[in-house]
Amino acid sequence: MLHYDYSWVHIDEVKKNANRFDITTGTYPEGATVRVDTFWVENGAILSKTIERPLREPKDAVTNTVISVYPDTMVWSRDFQFSYNDPLLHGYFWMPGYAEYPVVGVTWEQANAFCHWRTSFLKDVGGMMTNAYRLPTEAEWEYAARGGRKMAMYPWGDKYARDAEGCFLANFKPYRGSYYDDMGVSTMSVKQFYPNDFGLYDMAGNVAEWTASAYSAMANVSVHDMNPSYSYNARKDDPDILKRKVVKGGSWKDVSYYLQCGVRTYEYQYESRSYIGFRCVRSYIGN
């Protein structure tokens, strides 16, 4: 099994009031500690645990992560146990015919690892100095989905999932028991439907998408109104409720309600699904 390992600073731990750095003395408070995860590979399996250690210098807040590189090919069978999806199970990740289909079967953790790898690749191999690739926050994703149309219900701006000729505008589940009416039984090749006004394809339907944001039912009323973001880097020993991440956009298996720009759902960061993918973003440099 191919693994990717990388390190990052656990900002949530560093910014705690109890861990505030004293610039006058150049030290952290006495008794300051951090809780971080540590990963290792043993007999081909990725193992991890949460440890607590003293915070004496910034590197003490660094956590290492080891992630499996390959998507989970079994999602097509596991998500729909009483459905014949063997062709997708055996061919989706290997056959050239699926080369332009969206990636699925990746966890939120794998999506983050890919963003880290993509940034490192451009810097180390391409020699490019660039802002880091990352997952979009929920607010960023929703802004991008609307394509500049303020308060638009769907990325195409209308309040209906069909155009004037009665054609569906995305890959989703139009009716109960009906998947093919929009010409897609499951995922479809990208760019099969018109982009929004920002030129972005498949911001509704096809596959739902991971965001960087942690899920909380109260997040919308508790975040700041300037570039709102609610994040939490859950540790190994945290309860599952803290490992929920916001998923946006709806997918091929969802009814049109979930395709709306403002609708939010969640999935656990360690779960992979046949209907959830992701896209990378970078912060813009300049005005």
C-alpha positions in Angstrom: 0.0 0.0 0.0 1.4 3.4 -1.0 1.5 6.0 1.8 2.0 9.8 1.8 3.4 11.4 5.0 3.7 15.1 5.8 3.8 17.4 8.8 1.8 20.5 9.7 1.4 22.9 12.6 -1.7 22.3 14.8 -2.8 25.9 14.9 -5.8 25.1 17.1 -3.4 24.2 19.9 -1.0 27.1 19.5 -3.8 29.8 19.6 -5.3 28.6 22.8 -5.2 31.4 25.5 -3.4 29.0 27.9 -0.6 28.6 25.2 -0.2 32.2 24.3 3.4 33.1 23.5 5.0 35.8 25.7 7.0 38.1 23.3 8.6 39.9 26.2 10.2 36.7 27.7 10.3 34.7 24.5 8.7 31.7 26.2 5.4 29.9 26.4 3.5 29.8 29.7 4.7 27.3 32.3 2.7 24.1 32.1 1.6 24.8 28.5 0.8 21.6 26.6 -0.5 20.5 23.2 -2.5 17.5 22.1 -1.5 16.2 18.7 -1.8 13.0 16.7 1.2 10.9 15.8 1.1 8.4 12.9 3.3 5.4 12.0 3.1 2.4 9.7 3.3 -1.1 11.1 3.0 -4.3 9.0 1.6 -2.2 6.2 -1.2 -0.7 8.4 -1.4 3.0 9.3 -1.7 3.4 13.0 -2.1 6.6 15.1 -2.8 7.9 18.5 -3.2 11.2 20.3 -0.4 12.3 22.6 0.0 15.2 25.0 3.4 16.9 25.3 4.8 20.1 26.8 4.8 23.3 24.5 8.2 24.8 24.8 8.9 25.8 21.2 6.8 26.0 18.0 7.9 22.6 16.7 6.2 21.0 19.6 2.8 21.8 17.9 3.8 20.0 14.7 1.9 16.9 14.0 2.9 14.2 11.5 0.3 12.6 9.3 0.4 9.4 7.2 -2.3 8.9 4.7 -3.1 6.1 2.2 -2.7 7.4 -1.3 -5.2 5.3 -3.2 -9.0 5.9 -3.2 -11.2 3.3 -1.7 -12.4 1.1 -4.7 -15.0 -0.6 -2.5 -17.2 2.4 -2.1 -19.3 1.4 -5.1 -20.2 -1.8 -3.4 -20.3 -0.6 0.2 -22.5 2.4 -0.3 -25.1 0.4 -2.3 -25.0 -3.2 -1.1 -28.1 -4.3 -3.0 -27.2 -2.7 -6.3 -25.1 -4.1 -9.2 -22.2 -1.7 -9.3 -19.4 -4.3 -10.1 -18.4 -2.5 -13.4 -17.7 0.7 -11.4 -16.0 -1.2 -8.6 -13.6 -2.9 -11.0 -13.1 -0.1 -13.6 -13.7 3.4 -12.2 -10.2 4.1 -11.0 -8.3 2.2 -13.7 -10.1 2.3 -17.1 -9.2 5.1 -19.5 -12.9 5.7 -20.2 -13.2 7.2 -16.7 -10.2 9.5 -17.0 -12.3 12.6 -17.0 -14.7 11.5 -14.3 -14.6 13.2 -10.8 -12.6 11.4 -8.2 -14.6 9.7 -5.5 -13.8 7.3 -2.7 -11.5 9.7 -0.9 -11.8 10.8 2.7 -11.5 14.4 3.9 -8.1 13.5 5.3 -7.0 12.2 1.9 -8.3 15.3 0.1 -6.2 17.5 2.5 -3.1 15.3 1.9 -3.5 15.7 -1.9 -3.6 19.5 -1.4 -0.4 19.3 0.5 1.3 17.1 -2.1 0.2 19.3 -4.9 1.7 22.4 -3.3 4.9 20.6 -2.5 5.1 19.2 -6.1 4.9 22.7 -7.6 7.5 24.1 -5.2 9.9 21.2 -5.2 9.6 19.9 -8.8 8.2 22.9 -10.7 10.2 25.5 -8.8 7.1 27.6 -8.3 6.5 29.9 -5.3 2.8 29.8 -4.7 0.1 30.0 -2.1 -0.7 26.6 -0.7 -3.5 24.5 -2.3 -6.2 23.7 0.2 -9.9 22.8 0.4 -12.3 25.8 0.2 -14.1 26.9 3.3 -17.9 26.5 3.2 -18.4 30.3 2.6 -15.8 30.3 -0.3 -17.4 27.2 -1.9 -20.9 28.8 -1.7 -19.6 32.1 -3.1 -17.9 30.3 -6.0 -21.0 28.1 -6.7 -23.3 31.2 -7.1 -20.9 32.6 -9.7 -21.5 36.2 -8.7 -25.3 35.9 -8.6 -26.2 37.1 -5.2 -28.6 34.8 -3.3 -28.9 32.5 -6.3 -30.7 29.3 -5.4 -28.7 27.2 -7.9 -25.4 27.9 -9.7 -27.2 28.7 -12.9 -29.2 31.4 -11.2 -32.8 30.1 -11.6 -35.0 28.5 -9.0 -35.6 25.4 -11.2 -33.5 22.4 -12.1 -34.6 22.5 -15.7 -34.0 25.1 -18.5 -36.7 26.6 -20.7 -36.6 23.6 -23.0 -37.2 21.2 -20.1 -33.7 19.8 -20.0 -32.1 19.1 -16.7 -29.2 21.4 -15.7 -27.1 19.0 -13.6 -26.5 15.3 -12.9 -28.7 14.4 -10.0 -31.7 12.2 -9.1 -34.7 13.9 -10.7 -37.4 11.5 -9.4 -37.9 8.6 -7.1 -36.3 5.5 -8.7 -35.1 7.6 -11.7 -31.5 8.3 -12.3 -31.2 8.3 -16.1 -33.6 11.1 -17.0 -30.7 13.6 -16.8 -28.6 11.1 -18.9 -26.4 10.0 -16.0 -27.0 6.8 -14.0 -24.1 7.6 -11.6 -21.2 10.0 -12.0 -20.6 11.6 -15.4 -17.6 13.0 -17.2 -17.0 16.6 -16.2 -18.2 19.5 -18.3 -21.4 17.7 -19.5 -23.5 20.7 -18.3 -23.0 24.5 -18.7 -20.6 26.2 -16.2 -21.8 29.0 -13.9 -20.9 32.6 -14.5 -17.4 32.1 -13.0 -16.7 29.4 -15.5 -16.9 26.6 -12.9 -18.4 23.3 -13.9 -20.4 20.8 -11.7 -20.9 23.1 -8.7 -24.2 21.3 -8.4 -24.6 17.6 -8.8 -22.3 14.9 -10.2 -20.4 14.6 -6.9 -20.8 16.5 -3.7 -17.6 18.1 -2.4 -15.6 18.2 0.8 -15.0 21.7 2.3 -12.4 22.7 4.8 -15.1 23.6 7.3 -16.1 21.7 10.3 -19.9 21.0 10.6 -21.9 22.6 13.4 -25.6 23.4 13.2 -24.8 26.7 14.9 -21.9 27.7 12.7 -23.8 30.1 10.6 -24.7 32.3 13.6 -21.4 32.0 15.4 -18.8 32.7 12.7 -17.5 36.2 11.9 -19.2 38.1 9.0 -15.8 38.8 7.3 -14.7 35.7 5.4 -16.6 33.4 7.8 -14.9 30.1 8.6 -15.6 27.4 11.3 -12.7 24.9 11.5 -11.6 22.2 13.9 -8.8 19.7 13.3 -10.1 16.7 15.1 -7.7 14.3 16.8 -7.7 10.6 16.9 -9.3 10.4 20.4 -11.9 13.2 19.7 -15.6 12.1 19.7 -17.1 11.5 16.2 -19.3 14.6 16.5 -16.1 16.7 16.2 -15.1 14.9 13.1 -17.9 16.0 10.9 -17.0 18.1 7.8 -19.3 20.2 5.7 -20.2 18.7 2.3 -21.7 20.9 -0.4 -23.2 20.7 -3.9 -25.2 17.5 -3.9 -24.5 14.5 -6.1 -25.8 12.1 -8.7 -27.7 10.2 -6.1 -29.4 13.3 -4.5 -32.7 15.1 -5.3 -32.5 18.7 -6.4 -32.9 20.2 -2.9 -29.3 19.2 -2.1 -28.0 20.9 -5.2 -29.0 24.3 -3.9 -26.0 26.6 -3.1 -27.1 27.3 0.5 -27.8 23.7 1.5 -25.2 22.0 3.7 -24.8 18.4 4.8 -21.9 16.6 6.5 -19.8 13.5 6.5 -17.3 12.2 8.9 -13.7 13.1 7.9 -12.6 9.4 7.9 -15.4 8.2 5.6 -15.1 7.7 1.8 -18.1 7.7 -0.4 -18.9 7.0 -4.0 -20.7 10.4 -4.3 -18.2 12.7 -2.5 -15.2 14.3 -4.2 -13.3 17.5 -3.9 -11.6 20.4 -5.7 -8.6 22.5 -4.7 -8.4 26.2 -4.2 -5.6 28.8 -3.5 -5.9 32.2 -1.8 -5.5 35.0 -4.4 -2.4 37.1 -4.1 -3.1 40.8 -4.3 -6.3 42.9 -4.5 
